[in-house]
Amino acid sequence: MTEHEEEHLVDFRACVKNLEEDPDPAHEADILLLTCMDFRFFLTIAEIMEGKKYDHVILAGAALGVVQEKWPHWGKTYFDHLGLAVKLHKIHSVWVMEHRDCGAYGPKGFGLLPANPDRKEERKEHMKQVREFAAKIPRDLHFKSFLLEAPKIKTLTFDQLIGDD
């Protein structure tokens, strides 16, 4: 496993926890965070990033959304945002958060993976897209990538007191 692959497996929560708080109230951010549009992650991401200074771009498939060729304007839009984030907020890091069970990678999305792919095959395809994405990031910016497990949706149960019976 290469150093880059090991970085891809970093615990996102632990990595964020290690960010130093910047007491400077200046309008600056530490990170431009790229995530997938999957709704299952929004509350967790907001909770983990609470108190951190970051800009957030959301594209289906995260890195895949930037590098795919079906809609090339997505990549242009991302890099336009990156350029503006550097100018306005002086970001110094780009983080991309990929996740397992990503519909954008599957048959209903860009078709890079079958439904329910083998974990090794899934990781390999995410790594391929992240490497292509990372190669386009300016070298003066720090880069980190993460592959999150798909969250388990918990069902809340309760007794219905009044309702349609």
C-alpha positions as CSV (number, residue, x, y, z in Angstrom):
1,M,0.0,0.0,0.0
2,T,1.4,3.4,-1.0
3,E,1.5,6.4,1.3
4,H,-1.3,8.0,-0.8
5,E,-3.4,4.9,-0.3
6,E,-2.9,4.9,3.5
7,E,-3.9,8.6,3.6
8,H,-7.1,7.6,1.8
9,L,-8.0,5.4,4.8
10,V,-7.5,8.1,7.5
11,D,-10.3,8.4,10.0
12,F,-12.2,11.5,9.0
13,R,-13.4,12.4,12.5
14,A,-9.9,12.0,14.0
15,C,-8.4,14.1,11.2
16,V,-10.8,16.9,11.7
17,K,-10.3,16.7,15.5
18,N,-6.6,17.3,14.9
19,L,-7.1,20.6,13.1
20,E,-6.0,23.5,15.2
21,E,-8.5,26.1,16.0
22,D,-7.7,29.5,14.4
23,P,-8.5,32.3,16.8
24,D,-8.1,34.9,14.1
25,P,-11.6,36.1,13.2
26,A,-10.4,37.1,9.7
27,H,-12.6,35.7,6.9
28,E,-10.3,32.8,6.0
29,A,-11.0,29.1,5.8
30,D,-8.7,26.1,6.2
31,I,-10.1,23.7,3.7
32,L,-12.2,23.4,0.6
33,L,-14.2,20.2,1.3
34,L,-15.6,18.2,-1.7
35,T,-18.3,15.7,-0.8
36,C,-20.9,13.7,-2.6
37,M,-24.5,14.8,-2.7
38,D,-25.6,11.7,-0.7
39,F,-28.1,13.0,2.0
40,R,-27.0,10.3,4.4
41,F,-23.8,12.2,5.3
42,F,-24.9,15.8,5.7
43,L,-25.6,15.8,9.4
44,T,-22.6,13.8,10.2
45,I,-20.3,16.0,8.2
46,A,-21.8,19.2,9.8
47,E,-21.3,17.6,13.2
48,I,-17.7,16.6,12.6
49,M,-16.8,19.9,11.0
50,E,-18.5,22.1,13.6
51,G,-16.3,25.0,14.6
52,K,-13.9,24.5,11.7
53,K,-13.5,27.0,9.0
54,Y,-14.1,25.4,5.6
55,D,-15.8,25.9,2.3
56,H,-18.0,23.1,1.0
57,V,-18.6,21.9,-2.6
58,I,-21.1,19.1,-3.3
59,L,-21.1,17.1,-6.5
60,A,-22.5,13.6,-7.1
61,G,-19.7,11.2,-6.7
62,A,-17.3,13.8,-5.2
63,A,-14.0,13.3,-7.1
64,L,-15.8,11.4,-9.8
65,G,-18.1,14.3,-10.3
66,V,-15.1,16.5,-11.0
67,V,-13.3,14.2,-13.4
68,Q,-16.1,12.5,-15.3
69,E,-16.6,13.5,-18.9
70,K,-20.4,13.2,-19.4
71,W,-20.8,16.7,-18.0
72,P,-17.4,18.4,-18.2
73,H,-18.7,21.7,-16.9
74,W,-18.9,20.1,-13.4
75,G,-15.1,19.9,-13.3
76,K,-14.8,23.5,-14.6
77,T,-17.3,24.7,-11.9
78,Y,-15.4,22.9,-9.2
79,F,-12.1,24.5,-10.2
80,D,-13.7,27.9,-10.5
81,H,-14.9,27.5,-6.9
82,L,-11.5,26.3,-5.9
83,G,-9.8,29.4,-7.4
84,L,-12.3,31.7,-5.7
85,A,-12.0,29.9,-2.4
86,V,-8.2,30.5,-2.6
87,K,-8.7,34.2,-3.3
88,L,-11.5,34.9,-0.9
89,H,-10.8,32.6,2.0
90,K,-7.2,31.8,1.5
91,I,-7.8,28.0,1.8
92,H,-4.7,26.0,1.9
93,S,-6.0,22.4,1.7
94,V,-8.4,20.4,-0.5
95,W,-10.1,17.4,1.1
96,V,-12.3,15.0,-0.8
97,M,-14.7,12.7,1.0
98,E,-15.7,9.7,-1.1
99,H,-18.0,7.0,0.4
100,R,-18.9,3.4,-0.2
101,D,-22.3,2.5,-1.7
102,C,-22.2,5.6,-3.8
103,G,-25.0,5.7,-6.4
104,A,-22.9,8.0,-8.7
105,Y,-20.4,5.1,-9.2
106,G,-23.1,2.5,-9.8
107,P,-25.3,1.5,-12.7
108,K,-27.8,4.3,-12.2
109,G,-25.0,6.9,-12.1
110,F,-21.9,6.9,-14.2
111,G,-21.8,3.1,-14.4
112,L,-18.2,2.5,-13.1
113,L,-19.3,-0.1,-10.6
114,P,-22.0,-2.8,-10.6
115,A,-24.7,-2.8,-7.9
116,N,-23.2,-4.2,-4.7
117,P,-19.6,-4.3,-5.8
118,D,-16.9,-6.2,-4.2
119,R,-15.2,-4.0,-1.5
120,K,-11.8,-4.3,-3.1
121,E,-13.1,-3.4,-6.5
122,E,-15.1,-0.5,-5.0
123,R,-12.0,0.9,-3.2
124,K,-9.9,0.5,-6.3
125,E,-12.4,2.5,-8.5
126,H,-12.7,5.2,-5.9
127,M,-8.9,5.4,-5.7
128,K,-8.6,5.7,-9.4
129,Q,-11.0,8.7,-9.5
130,V,-9.3,10.3,-6.5
131,R,-5.9,10.0,-8.1
132,E,-7.2,11.6,-11.3
133,F,-8.7,14.4,-9.3
134,A,-5.6,14.9,-7.1
135,A,-3.4,15.2,-10.2
136,K,-5.4,18.4,-11.1
137,I,-5.1,20.1,-7.7
138,P,-2.5,22.8,-7.6
139,R,0.7,21.6,-5.9
140,D,0.8,24.5,-3.4
141,L,-2.4,23.1,-1.8
142,H,-2.4,20.3,0.7
143,F,-4.5,17.3,-0.3
144,K,-6.3,14.6,1.7
145,S,-8.8,12.0,0.6
146,F,-11.2,9.8,2.6
147,L,-13.3,6.8,1.9
148,L,-16.2,6.6,4.3
149,E,-18.3,3.6,5.1
150,A,-21.9,3.9,4.1
151,P,-23.9,4.8,7.2
152,K,-26.4,2.3,8.5
153,I,-29.9,4.0,8.5
154,K,-31.5,3.4,11.9
155,T,-35.2,3.1,12.1
156,L,-37.0,4.9,14.9
157,T,-39.9,3.0,16.3
158,F,-42.7,4.4,18.4
159,D,-46.3,3.8,19.3
160,Q,-48.7,5.8,17.2
161,L,-51.1,7.6,19.5
162,I,-53.3,9.3,16.9
163,G,-53.3,8.6,13.2
164,D,-55.0,7.1,10.2
165,D,-56.3,3.7,11.4
